[in-house]
Amino acid sequence: MNIIVCVKQVPDPDIPPDKFKIDPQAKQVIPPPGVSPVISVFDERAVEAACRLKDKHGAQITVLSMGPGKVTDVVKQAISMGCDDGFVLQDVSFEDTDSYGTAFLLSKAIQKIGQYDLILCGRQAADWDQGQVGSILAEILGIPVITLARDIEVTDGKLRVERVLKDGYEVVEAPMPSVVTVSSELGLPRLSSGMGIITAARKNIPVWTGQDIGADLSQAEPDGPYNEITTFIIPVREAHCEIMAGETTAEAAANMAIKLKELKLL
Ligand SMILES: Cc1cc2nc3c(=O)[nH]c(=O)nc-3n(C[C@H](O)[C@H](O)[C@H](O)COP(=O)(O)OP(=O)(O)OC[C@H]3O[C@@H](n4cnc5c(N)ncnc54)[C@H](O)[C@@H]3O)c2cc1C
């Protein structure tokens, strides 16, 4: 079985909030100095799902990631967890993409890889949270998609997926190849093994440009991104504190009750 896992690098969510800075004009996040991006948390689950299938049935797992900078690191992290190979998509023409552009470019790379029985994505990327790329990817490739998986099984060449619902789960089946997006209910991802880290460090990760995959963004969206970011801001959260006055604690409490009533909170 050939599995392709799409993983995205995202800003480390563990950085202190005051280190999170943006450039509102360029509408970009400014990477915090000295802090490397990490693999998106849902994509770690997708890697875990692939590794569980490999443990049970045997599989060749290929990791694919598109992004600027040290995106090779997230591919190597997935390899250290048990994936076999990886490719990076990197080209200045790939920057400023929306979900459709991202899915289009990933689809071109997947077609170049060629062999796939199953494509796994996270349910959503942990930075922009749009949850669109997996479904658009399936549409472009002309194969089924099952979203929000909490368990994936392969029986008689068919996929059997437990899909998270608001109040439980449903079981759905699909032929292969299909795209499946993986949810956090799958359970914790495994840790990298020592041997996995050594294997990943030695692994050569080819970097493909637009020319290598025979596509650039202008082919996907000739008139520019379908979704345009018009404003990019960090919301301001203000908190005001008022100390209730009173000669006694009882009077302060009564004043507070009056205030809460005025504010229609009581
Ligand atoms: C400089 C900059 C400019 C941007 N401009 C726009 C814009 O104009 N309009 C707009 O809509 N968005 C814009 N974006 C947002 C951006 O491109 C989103 O990443 C994109 O829309 C996909 O949405 P998402 O990241 O929420 O992915 P989701 O749809 O939430 O991702 C679901 C899954 O798809 C896979 N996946 C997603 N991205 C990748 C990837 N790069 N490599 C491998 N797998 C991946 C992962 O498995 C992931 O879990 C911009 C981002 C940047 C950094």
The ligand as a Tripos MOL2 file, in Angstrom:
@<TRIPOS>MOLECULE
LIG
   53    58     1     0     0
SMALL
NO_CHARGES

@<TRIPOS>ATOM
      1 C1          2.1150   34.9850    3.1130 C.3       1 LIG1
      2 C2          0.7820   34.3310    3.1130 C.ar      1 LIG1
      3 C3         -0.2490   34.8400    2.3320 C.ar      1 LIG1
      4 C4         -1.4940   34.2060    2.3150 C.ar      1 LIG1
      5 N1         -2.4760   34.7260    1.5280 N.ar      1 LIG1
      6 C5         -3.6940   34.1240    1.5040 C.ar      1 LIG1
      7 C6         -4.7670   34.6290    0.7040 C.ar      1 LIG1
      8 O1         -4.6230   35.6340    0.0100 O.2       1 LIG1
      9 N2         -5.9600   33.9960    0.7460 N.ar      1 LIG1
     10 C7         -6.1480   32.8840    1.5470 C.ar      1 LIG1
     11 O2         -7.2480   32.3300    1.5620 O.2       1 LIG1
     12 N3         -5.1650   32.3840    2.2940 N.ar      1 LIG1
     13 C8         -3.9520   32.9770    2.2950 C.ar      1 LIG1
     14 N4         -2.9660   32.4760    3.0780 N.ar      1 LIG1
     15 C9         -3.2920   31.3330    3.8990 C.3       1 LIG1
     16 C10        -2.8280   30.0650    3.3430 C.3       1 LIG1
     17 O3         -2.3370   29.9010    2.1540 O.3       1 LIG1
     18 C11        -3.5270   28.8610    3.8840 C.3       1 LIG1
     19 O4         -2.4380   28.1070    4.3670 O.3       1 LIG1
     20 C12        -4.3160   28.0790    2.8580 C.3       1 LIG1
     21 O5         -5.4800   28.8040    2.5710 O.3       1 LIG1
     22 C13        -4.6960   26.6910    3.3690 C.3       1 LIG1
     23 O6         -5.5020   26.8290    4.4760 O.3       1 LIG1
     24 P1         -5.0150   26.1800    5.8160 P.3       1 LIG1
     25 O7         -3.5860   26.4520    6.0340 O.co2     1 LIG1
     26 O8         -5.9680   26.5850    6.8720 O.co2     1 LIG1
     27 O9         -5.1080   24.6200    5.4790 O.3       1 LIG1
     28 P2         -6.2580   23.5830    5.7750 P.3       1 LIG1
     29 O10        -7.1930   23.5440    4.6400 O.co2     1 LIG1
     30 O11        -6.8140   23.7990    7.1430 O.co2     1 LIG1
     31 O12        -5.3100   22.2900    5.7680 O.3       1 LIG1
     32 C14        -5.8360   20.9850    5.8650 C.3       1 LIG1
     33 C15        -4.7170   20.0120    5.6350 C.3       1 LIG1
     34 O13        -4.1860   20.1660    4.3240 O.3       1 LIG1
     35 C16        -2.7780   19.8970    4.3470 C.3       1 LIG1
     36 N5         -2.0280   21.0910    4.0090 N.ar      1 LIG1
     37 C17        -2.4220   22.3800    4.0780 C.ar      1 LIG1
     38 N6         -1.4390   23.2000    3.6820 N.ar      1 LIG1
     39 C18        -0.3900   22.4050    3.3600 C.ar      1 LIG1
     40 C19         0.9250   22.6420    2.8990 C.ar      1 LIG1
     41 N7          1.3740   23.8730    2.6830 N.pl3     1 LIG1
     42 N8          1.7330   21.5750    2.6750 N.ar      1 LIG1
     43 C20         1.2980   20.3040    2.8900 C.ar      1 LIG1
     44 N9          0.0650   20.0250    3.3380 N.ar      1 LIG1
     45 C21        -0.7640   21.0570    3.5690 C.ar      1 LIG1
     46 C22        -2.4580   19.4470    5.7660 C.3       1 LIG1
     47 O14        -2.5960   18.0490    5.8540 O.3       1 LIG1
     48 C23        -3.5420   20.1440    6.5720 C.3       1 LIG1
     49 O15        -3.7830   19.5240    7.8160 O.3       1 LIG1
     50 C24        -1.7120   33.0500    3.1010 C.ar      1 LIG1
     51 C25        -0.6750   32.5430    3.8760 C.ar      1 LIG1
     52 C26         0.5530   33.1540    3.8830 C.ar      1 LIG1
     53 C27         1.6690   32.5880    4.7290 C.3       1 LIG1
@<TRIPOS>BOND
     1     1     2 1
     2     2     3 ar
     3     2    52 ar
     4     3     4 ar
     5     4     5 ar
     6     4    50 ar
     7     5     6 ar
     8     6     7 ar
     9     6    13 1
    10     7     8 2
    11     7     9 ar
    12     9    10 ar
    13    10    11 2
    14    10    12 ar
    15    12    13 ar
    16    13    14 ar
    17    14    15 1
    18    14    50 ar
    19    15    16 1
    20    16    17 1
    21    16    18 1
    22    18    19 1
    23    18    20 1
    24    20    21 1
    25    20    22 1
    26    22    23 1
    27    23    24 1
    28    24    25 2
    29    24    26 1
    30    24    27 1
    31    27    28 1
    32    28    29 2
    33    28    30 1
    34    28    31 1
    35    31    32 1
    36    32    33 1
    37    33    34 1
    38    33    48 1
    39    34    35 1
    40    35    36 1
    41    35    46 1
    42    36    37 ar
    43    36    45 ar
    44    37    38 ar
    45    38    39 ar
    46    39    40 ar
    47    39    45 ar
    48    40    41 1
    49    40    42 ar
    50    42    43 ar
    51    43    44 ar
    52    44    45 ar
    53    46    47 1
    54    46    48 1
    55    48    49 1
    56    50    51 ar
    57    51    52 ar
    58    52    53 1
@<TRIPOS>SUBSTRUCTURE
     1 LIG1         1 GROUP 0 **** ****
